[in-house]
């Protein structure tokens, strides 16, 4: 069975997420165990860097994962390790390089594999896809903003199909896949989790500023899912209002002010972590804008979400069929 190499056209296109989703799908995922599994799947990272650490942290027991090389390894060196893992019906899915299409193609040649390209609407998808010739299994367009979905369906996909490029499907931009953990938020803000520190792995999808708003407090704080509230530490009125909703997942308390005991009690009862930072609310909100660059695909809940999106929106059966056929070049 051919090796599948998942390549990305640009940083942040979703290479790790797609690799994990395909490995999970091809192995049978959570729903299949023992003899029900389709096949033994190995998900591996080629040319691993410090950024490429999500596969092992995310996949768990659904598929085995490992690294095949460092940033300085040659395609031939990685292929030798890869070829040792295949056989007996095993499927090897390799997370390839971002933007370095010649290296990915060399690895595909060395392993007699196929390449799946993941790209965003902002990329020159046709140019990147054309780099792989007959080694290209297809293209996935990822992280499509809501306002660009029409352009993807009416312009980008028809152009790719006209060039005889197989489009596996497209995935919308999704808050869960972009969410940081509470621990990462605290680290980024140089803040301290003063209550419910065991919840540091909790994902925060949205942030709201706890200020004087015209709407009724619980209505405002309940307007988004999985919310982190940024609020002055000396405003128990706003903090207690936020704690009346089921959507608040954490509170970041600013100005280095410790909350009153009643707030601590209510947050403890509801399992809402409290994070304390010395910066002002304005400074903290501004600093959070730089957090996204640190977010990785390294959480089981992100795997569950990409699995759901891929199942709904990608033609993974077509990809499976392509992998079942001999590769010709």
C-alpha positions, 0 to 999 in steps of 0.5 A, spaced: 500 500 500 502 506 498 505 511 503 501 518 504 505 524 505 501 530 507 504 536 505 502 544 506 502 550 501 503 555 507 505 555 515 498 554 519 494 551 513 493 545 517 498 539 516 498 536 522 490 536 523 489 533 517 494 528 518 491 526 525 484 526 522 486 521 516 490 517 520 484 516 525 479 515 520 483 510 516 485 506 523 477 506 524 478 511 530 474 511 536 469 507 534 473 501 531 477 496 536 480 489 534 478 486 528 474 491 526 479 496 525 480 497 517 488 497 518 494 498 522 496 505 521 502 509 523 502 516 523 509 519 522 513 526 522 518 527 517 523 533 518 520 534 525 522 541 528 519 544 535 513 546 532 511 539 529 509 535 536 502 535 535 501 528 532 503 524 538 500 528 543 493 528 539 492 521 536 493 517 543 491 510 541 487 510 535 494 510 531 501 509 533 506 515 531 513 517 531 518 521 528 522 519 522 527 525 522 530 532 523 530 538 519 537 536 516 535 529 514 535 527 507 529 524 503 533 518 502 534 517 510 527 518 511 525 514 506 529 508 509 526 509 516 519 509 512 520 503 508 522 499 514 515 501 517 511 498 511 508 492 509 503 487 512 497 491 509 500 497 514 498 504 512 504 509 513 501 517 513 507 522 513 507 529 515 511 532 510 514 539 509 511 546 509 512 549 502 518 545 500 515 541 495 521 538 492 523 535 498 516 532 499 516 530 492 523 526 493 520 523 499 514 520 495 519 518 489 523 514 494 517 511 498 513 510 492 508 514 495 502 519 494 502 526 496 495 530 499 496 537 499 493 541 504 492 549 503 488 555 504 484 559 500 490 565 500 495 560 497 496 559 490 493 552 490 494 550 483 501 552 483 503 548 489 499 542 487 502 542 480 509 541 483 507 533 485 504 531 478 502 524 478 504 523 485 498 528 487 492 524 491 488 530 491 487 537 495 484 539 501 482 546 502 482 548 509 481 554 514 476 557 509 473 563 512 465 564 512 465 570 507 470 566 502 466 559 502 462 562 495 469 563 492 472 557 494 466 553 491 465 557 485 472 559 483 477 555 486 475 548 486 472 549 479 479 551 477 482 545 480 478 540 477 479 543 470 486 542 471 485 535 473 486 536 480 482 531 485 479 536 490 478 531 496 474 537 499 474 543 503 474 545 511 471 551 514 475 555 519 473 553 526 474 556 533 475 549 536 481 548 532 484 555 533 483 555 541 489 555 546 489 551 552 488 555 559 495 553 561 498 556 554 494 563 556 497 563 563 504 562 560 503 567 554 501 572 559 506 571 565 500 569 569 498 565 575 492 560 575 490 561 582 484 556 582 483 550 579 490 549 576 488 542 574 484 545 569 490 548 565 489 543 559 482 546 558 481 549 551 478 557 551 475 558 544 473 565 545 475 571 549 470 577 552 472 583 556 468 584 562 467 591 562 461 595 563 456 593 557 449 595 556 446 588 555 444 584 562 451 580 564 449 573 563 446 574 556 453 578 554 457 572 557 453 567 554 453 570 547 459 565 546 461 558 547 467 556 551 469 563 554 475 566 557 473 572 561 478 578 562 476 582 567 479 587 573 480 583 579 477 588 583 470 587 580 466 582 583 460 584 581 462 583 573 465 576 576 459 574 579 455 576 573 460 572 568 459 566 573 452 565 572 453 562 565 454 555 563 459 558 557 464 561 561 470 556 562 475 561 565 476 568 568 483 572 567 483 577 573 487 583 571 491 589 575 494 584 580 488 584 584 486 578 588 478 576 588 474 577 594 472 570 597 465 569 595 468 570 588 473 564 589 468 560 592 463 561 587 468 559 581 470 553 585 463 550 586 462 551 578 469 549 576 471 555 573 479 556 573 481 563 576 488 566 572 491 572 575 495 577 572 499 584 573 497 587 567 491 592 566 485 589 562 487 593 556 494 591 556 492 583 557 487 584 551 492 587 547 497 581 549 492 576 547 492 578 540 499 575 539 497 568 542 495 565 536 502 564 533 503 559 539 497 555 538 498 548 536 494 542 534 496 538 540 489 536 544 484 530 544 478 535 543 481 538 537 482 531 534 475 530 535 473 536 532 477 535 526 475 528 525 467 530 525 469 536 520 473 531 516 467 526 516 462 531 514 466 535 509 471 530 506 471 525 501 475 520 505 473 514 501 476 517 494 482 518 498 482 511 500 481 508 493 487 512 491 491 509 496 488 502 494 491 503 487 498 502 485 502 508 484 504 510 477 509 515 474 
